[in-house]
Amino acid sequence: CRALFCVTPGTHRMAALHRLRMQYMSGNAIAHLYTSTRAFAKCHYKMLVLGGGSGGIAMSARMKRMLGAENVAVVEPSEMHYYQPLWTLVGAGAKSAASAGRSTASVMPSGVKWVKSKVQEINPDVNTVLTVDGTKISYEYLIVALGLQLHFERIKGLPEGFEHPKIGSNYSVQTVEKTKRALQDFKEGNAVFTFPNTPVKCAGAPQKIMYLSEDFFRKTGKRAKANVIYNTSLPVLFGIKKYADSLWEIVKSRDIQVNLRQNLIEVRPENQEAVFENLDNPSEIKVIEYEMLHVTPPMGPNLVVKASLLADESGWLDLNKETLQHMNYPNVFGIGDCTNLPTSKTAAAVAAQSAVLNRTIKKILKNEMPDKKYDGYTSCPLVTSYNTVMLAEFDYNGQPLETFPINQAKESRIMYHMKADIMPHLYWHGLLRGLWGGPEPFRKILHLGMK
């Protein structure tokens, strides 16, 4: 796709062809001309996938089986692919950083075209995508899986503050190891954990590292000298009441201080100070000294999506929440964190969405109406210690949608092993290969005969 003929306007392309004919008359010239025109033809794909994260790789694997590898291309600049849900355990020192990453080449479906570039512009009116290196790619159908944007820079003092010790974040590969070092170097004082005033991916993650840190302090004999503080912009501890009630019991029993409606606006790493605004009273500013600070950054829509005609008024990919088809462009679909689907942004949600989207596209290709609906299923394994997890599962309506016929609002050792050991295997060998579409079939079996 990076050949001259892919990006040169029509009249100039004809002039280039004429020069090639006049300059070279050998067999090699003919072969070169043939190769170049073939390269131009390959700038068009039946299915173009934007993004090589969990949603993009999962859907490219499914589209390969549906359409043939030669008809599918993925635009993704990164050489490494990360299983981001594992970063919670990496930041807590329970897993290695290396175990959370693999090369993009190793997870890219074989035969599918990998365009190693970044998307610069999406033009759905003419079915084209422009990359930063000037390549223009046309498509019949488009799947947008570009994720969301981290905005550390919206907090004064960041991201340069990460150059100092005692501060980290489990939300990027560059800062997750700093969380581990801050935790291990902790001596005494305030351990502060934050939740921003924006949508976030994996909304449980900001407090997972808090529970793990509190458990680490207990195991290392530092708990008596540690004041664990969770400052969240939200008016609740967790969005689903069933799990929130159980989490409140945990924070009270472990003497964790939770402050609602507190939003981090500045970090002063030289003085080890975190500055918060009270969202219910913006004039009220509070400065907290910290010995350890975990920052969950503000997040927002992918900037390329936001600048395109595919975005809603807030900048998110505008989809039908049941079929995952675009509201205005019927040949465009979306999955994952870049979308405006009103559910939590998690890998579990991506898995369930991939099964629905696969079915939707299959029906659209047959000129039939989509018949499978996404119910908003998502999951958040709330890690509450180094050996317990509370498995929260729920739908669009905020109602529990649990896989197992037990009370999942209780901490469980088995669920911890599922989070730490089983789910990574499901991710690498199931979801990314287009073979895992969430636990719905198992839920139906396990709840057979139950209301």
C-alpha positions in Angstrom: 0.0 0.0 0.0 3.0 2.3 0.3 3.7 2.1 -3.4 3.8 5.3 -5.5 0.6 4.4 -7.3 -1.4 4.2 -4.0 -1.0 7.8 -3.2 -0.5 9.6 -6.5 -3.5 11.4 -8.0 -4.9 10.0 -11.3 -3.2 12.3 -13.9 0.2 12.1 -12.1 -0.2 8.3 -11.9 -0.6 8.1 -15.7 2.4 10.3 -16.2 4.4 8.1 -13.9 3.3 5.0 -15.9 4.4 6.7 -19.1 7.8 7.5 -17.7 8.3 3.9 -16.6 7.3 2.7 -20.1 9.7 5.1 -21.8 12.6 4.5 -19.4 12.5 0.7 -19.1 11.6 -1.6 -22.0 13.1 -4.8 -20.4 11.3 -7.7 -18.9 12.3 -6.4 -15.5 10.5 -3.1 -16.2 7.3 -5.0 -17.1 7.6 -7.0 -13.9 8.1 -3.8 -12.0 5.1 -2.1 -13.6 3.0 -5.2 -12.9 4.1 -5.3 -9.2 3.3 -1.5 -8.8 -0.2 -1.8 -10.3 -0.8 -4.8 -8.1 0.3 -2.7 -5.1 -2.3 -0.1 -6.1 -5.0 -2.7 -6.2 -4.0 -3.8 -2.7 -4.8 -0.4 -1.3 -8.5 -1.5 -1.3 -9.8 -4.1 1.2 -13.2 -5.6 1.6 -12.7 -5.2 5.4 -10.4 -2.7 7.0 -9.8 -2.8 10.7 -8.4 0.3 12.5 -6.5 -0.6 15.6 -4.6 -3.7 16.7 -5.7 -3.9 20.3 -8.0 -6.5 21.8 -11.0 -5.6 19.7 -9.1 -5.1 16.4 -7.1 -8.3 16.6 -10.2 -10.3 17.7 -12.3 -9.0 14.8 -9.5 -9.3 12.2 -9.3 -13.0 13.2 -13.0 -13.4 12.8 -13.1 -11.5 9.5 -10.2 -13.6 8.1 -12.4 -16.7 8.6 -15.5 -15.0 7.2 -13.9 -13.2 4.2 -10.4 -14.7 3.6 -7.1 -13.3 4.8 -6.4 -11.5 1.5 -9.5 -9.3 1.9 -8.7 -8.1 5.4 -6.2 -5.4 6.6 -5.3 -4.0 10.0 -3.8 -0.6 10.6 -1.7 -0.6 13.8 1.6 1.2 14.4 2.7 -0.6 17.6 5.2 -3.4 17.5 4.0 -4.7 20.9 0.6 -5.9 22.0 -0.3 -5.8 25.7 -2.9 -7.6 27.8 -3.7 -4.5 29.9 -5.9 -6.2 32.5 -2.7 -7.8 33.9 -1.1 -4.4 34.6 -3.0 -4.3 37.9 -1.0 -7.3 39.1 2.2 -6.1 37.5 1.9 -2.8 39.5 1.4 -4.8 42.6 4.4 -7.0 41.9 2.3 -10.2 41.5 3.1 -10.6 37.8 6.0 -9.6 35.6 5.7 -6.9 33.0 7.0 -9.3 30.4 4.1 -11.6 30.9 1.6 -8.9 29.9 3.1 -8.3 26.4 3.8 -10.1 23.2 4.9 -8.9 19.8 2.1 -7.6 17.5 3.4 -9.9 14.8 2.7 -12.9 17.0 -0.9 -12.0 17.5 -1.7 -10.7 14.1 -3.8 -13.3 12.1 -1.6 -14.9 9.5 -2.2 -13.7 6.0 -4.0 -10.6 7.0 -2.3 -7.4 5.8 -0.7 -5.5 8.6 -0.3 -1.8 7.8 2.3 -0.6 10.2 1.2 3.0 10.5 -1.0 5.3 12.5 -4.4 6.4 11.3 -4.5 10.1 10.5 -7.9 10.6 9.0 -11.1 8.7 8.4 -13.3 9.8 5.5 -16.5 7.7 5.7 -18.2 9.6 2.9 -15.7 8.2 0.4 -14.8 5.0 2.2 -11.1 5.9 2.7 -8.6 6.1 5.5 -5.4 8.1 5.4 -2.4 7.1 7.5 0.3 9.4 8.8 2.8 8.2 6.1 0.5 9.4 3.4 -1.0 6.0 2.5 -4.7 6.2 1.4 -6.6 3.0 1.9 -10.1 2.4 0.6 -12.6 -0.1 2.0 -16.0 -1.7 1.5 -16.5 -2.2 5.2 -14.8 -0.6 8.2 -14.3 -1.7 11.8 -13.1 1.0 14.2 -11.2 -0.3 17.2 -8.9 2.6 18.1 -9.3 2.6 21.8 -9.4 5.8 23.9 -6.9 8.5 24.8 -5.0 8.9 28.1 -4.6 12.5 29.2 -1.9 12.7 31.9 -1.2 16.2 30.7 -4.5 17.4 32.0 -3.2 17.1 35.5 -0.7 19.9 36.3 2.7 18.5 37.0 2.3 15.4 34.8 3.5 13.5 32.9 6.9 14.9 33.8 6.1 14.1 37.5 6.7 10.4 36.7 10.4 11.2 36.6 10.3 11.4 40.4 9.9 8.4 42.7 6.9 7.5 44.7 4.4 8.0 41.9 3.1 5.6 39.3 0.1 4.5 37.2 -1.1 1.1 36.1 -2.6 2.7 33.0 0.5 2.7 30.8 3.4 0.4 30.1 5.8 3.3 30.7 4.5 3.9 34.3 3.2 0.5 35.6 6.7 -0.5 36.9 6.9 2.8 38.8 3.8 1.8 40.7 5.6 -1.4 41.8 8.7 0.5 42.9 6.7 3.1 44.8 4.8 0.3 46.6 8.0 -1.7 47.4 9.8 1.5 48.6 7.0 2.6 50.8 8.0 3.3 54.4 5.3 5.3 56.2 2.7 8.0 55.5 -0.1 8.4 53.0 -0.7 6.0 50.1 -3.1 7.9 47.8 -5.1 6.4 44.9 -7.2 8.5 42.5 -10.1 8.2 40.1 -10.6 11.0 37.5 -13.6 13.0 36.5 -13.9 11.3 33.1 -14.9 8.0 31.6 -12.2 5.4 32.2 -11.3 2.0 31.0 -11.8 -0.7 33.6 -13.4 1.5 36.2 -12.5 -1.0 39.0 -8.8 -0.8 38.3 -8.1 2.4 40.3 -9.3 0.7 43.5 -7.9 -2.7 42.7 -4.3 -1.4 43.2 -5.5 0.2 46.4 -6.7 -3.1 47.9 -3.5 -4.8 46.7 -1.3 -2.1 48.2 -3.2 -2.3 51.6 -2.6 -6.1 51.5 1.1 -5.6 50.7 1.5 -3.3 53.7 0.0 -5.9 55.9 2.2 -8.7 54.6 5.3 -6.6 55.0 4.5 -5.2 58.5 4.0 -1.6 57.3 0.2 -1.4 57.7 0.3 0.4 61.1 2.3 3.2 59.5 0.3 3.5 56.3 -2.7 5.7 55.8 -4.6 4.3 52.7 -6.7 7.0 51.0 -8.9 6.5 47.9 -10.0 9.8 46.4 -12.6 9.4 43.7 -14.5 11.9 41.5 -17.5 9.6 41.6 -20.4 10.0 44.1 -20.3 6.2 44.7 -17.6 3.6 45.4 -18.7 1.4 42.6 -21.5 1.9 40.0 -23.4 -1.4 40.7 -25.0 -1.3 44.1 -24.7 -5.1 44.8 -20.9 -4.9 44.5 -20.6 -1.4 46.0 -22.3 -2.6 49.3 -19.7 -5.4 49.6 -16.8 -3.1 48.8 -17.9 -0.6 51.5 -17.8 -3.4 54.0 -14.2 -4.2 52.8 -12.9 -0.6 53.1 -14.4 -0.2 56.5 -13.0 -3.5 57.8 -9.5 -2.6 56.5 -9.6 1.0 57.7 -9.3 2.5 54.2 -10.3 6.2 53.9 -12.7 6.8 50.9 -13.3 10.4 49.9 -16.1 10.9 47.2 -16.2 13.7 44.6 -12.5 14.5 44.9 -10.7 15.1 41.6 -6.9 15.2 41.2 -5.9 18.5 39.5 -2.2 18.8 40.3 0.8 16.8 41.4 3.8 18.5 43.1 6.4 15.7 43.0 9.2 17.8 44.5 7.1 18.2 47.7 5.2 14.9 47.4 1.9 16.7 47.3 -1.3 15.9 45.5 -3.9 18.6 44.9 -7.6 17.8 44.7 -10.7 19.8 43.9 -14.1 19.1 45.5 -16.5 18.6 42.6 -19.5 19.6 44.7 -17.7 22.8 45.8 -15.0 23.7 43.2 -13.6 26.5 45.3 -12.6 23.9 47.9 -9.0 22.7 47.3 -7.3 20.1 49.4 -3.6 19.3 49.4 -2.5 15.8 50.6 1.1 14.8 51.2 1.9 11.3 49.9 4.5 8.7 50.4 3.0 6.8 47.5 0.7 8.1 44.8 -1.2 6.0 42.1 -2.7 8.2 39.4 -5.5 7.1 37.2 -5.3 9.7 34.3 -8.3 11.5 32.8 -9.3 9.8 29.6 -11.2 10.8 26.5 -12.2 9.8 22.9 -9.6 8.8 20.4 -8.6 12.0 18.7 -8.9 10.6 15.1 -12.4 9.4 15.8 -13.3 12.7 17.5 -12.2 14.6 14.4 -14.2 12.4 12.0 -17.8 12.3 10.9 -18.1 9.0 12.8 -18.1 10.7 16.2 -21.1 11.7 18.4 -21.3 15.1 19.9 -18.9 14.0 22.7 -16.3 12.6 20.3 -17.0 8.8 20.8 -17.8 6.5 17.9 -21.5 6.7 17.4 -23.0 3.2 17.4 -26.3 1.4 17.7 -25.8 -0.1 21.1 -27.4 -3.4 20.2 -25.9 -4.2 16.8 -22.6 -2.2 17.0 -23.3 -0.8 13.5 -22.7 2.9 13.0 -25.8 5.1 13.4 -25.2 7.0 10.1 -22.8 4.8 8.0 -24.2 1.3 7.6 -20.8 -0.1 6.3 -19.0 1.1 9.5 -18.9 -0.8 12.7 -17.1 -0.4 16.0 -15.9 -2.3 19.1 -14.3 -1.5 22.4 -13.1 1.6 24.2 -13.5 4.1 21.3 -17.3 3.6 21.2 -20.2 5.4 22.9 -21.7 2.2 24.1 -23.1 2.9 27.6 -21.3 0.2 29.4 -17.9 -0.2 31.2 -14.8 -0.3 28.9 -13.2 -3.7 29.7 -11.7 -6.6 27.8 -14.7 -8.7 28.9 -17.0 -6.2 27.2 -14.8 -6.5 24.0 -15.2 -10.3 24.1 -19.0 -10.2 24.3 -19.1 -7.4 21.6 -16.9 -9.4 19.2 -19.5 -12.3 19.1 -22.3 -9.9 18.5 -20.4 -7.8 15.9 -19.4 -10.9 14.0 -23.0 -12.0 13.7 -24.1 -8.4 12.7 -21.5 -8.3 9.9 -22.4 -11.7 8.7 -26.1 -10.7 8.4 -25.2 -7.4 6.7 -23.1 -9.1 4.1 -26.1 -11.3 3.2 -28.4 -8.2 3.1 -30.2 -9.4 6.1 -31.2 -7.6 9.3 -29.0 -8.2 12.3 -30.7 -10.6 14.7 -28.3 -10.7 17.7 -28.3 -8.0 20.3 -25.5 -6.9 22.6 -27.0 -6.5 26.1 -24.1 -4.4 27.5 -22.4 -7.3 29.2 -19.2 -6.4 30.9 -17.1 -7.8 33.7 -14.8 -6.3 36.3 -12.8 -8.8 38.4 -12.3 -6.6 41.5 -9.0 -7.8 43.0 -9.3 -7.2 46.8 -6.1 -8.9 47.9 -3.2 -11.1 46.6 -5.5 -14.1 46.7 -9.1 -12.9 46.5 -11.4 -11.4 43.8 -14.9 -10.2 43.7 -16.2 -10.9 40.2 -18.6 -8.1 39.1 -20.6 -8.8 36.0 -23.5 -6.6 34.8 -25.4 -5.3 31.8 -26.6 -2.0 30.2 -29.2 -1.6 33.0 -26.6 -1.9 35.7 -28.1 -5.2 36.8 -25.8 -8.1 37.8 -25.4 -10.6 34.9 -23.4 -13.3 36.7 -21.9 -16.4 35.1 -21.7 -18.6 38.1 -24.7 -19.7 40.2 -23.2 -18.2 43.4 -23.1 -14.8 45.1 -20.3 -13.2 43.2 -20.3 -10.1 45.5 -18.3 -12.2 48.0 -14.5 -12.4 47.8 -13.3 -15.7 46.3 -9.9 -17.4 46.0 -11.1 -19.3 43.0 -12.0 -16.1 41.2 -8.5 -14.7 41.9 -6.9 -17.7 40.1 -9.4 -17.2 37.3 -8.3 -13.5 37.0 -4.5 -14.2 37.4 -4.1 -17.5 35.5 -7.2 -18.5 33.4 -8.2 -15.2 31.9 -4.8 -14.4 30.4 -5.0 -17.8 28.6 -8.5 -17.0 27.4 -7.3 -13.7 26.1 -4.2 -14.9 24.2 -5.6 -18.1 22.9 -9.3 -17.4 22.7 -10.3 -13.8 22.3 -7.4 -12.7 20.0 -8.0 -15.8 17.8 -11.7 -14.9 17.5 -12.7 -18.0 19.4 -13.9 -16.5 22.7 -17.1 -14.3 22.6 -17.7 -14.1 26.3 -19.3 -16.4 28.9 -22.9 -16.2 27.7 -23.1 -19.9 26.6 -21.6 -21.1 29.8 -23.9 -18.8 31.8 -27.0 -20.4 30.3 -25.7 -23.9 31.1 -24.7 -23.1 34.6 -28.0 -21.4 35.4 -30.1 -24.1 33.7 -33.3 -24.6 35.6 -32.7 -21.5 37.8 -34.7 -18.3 37.8 
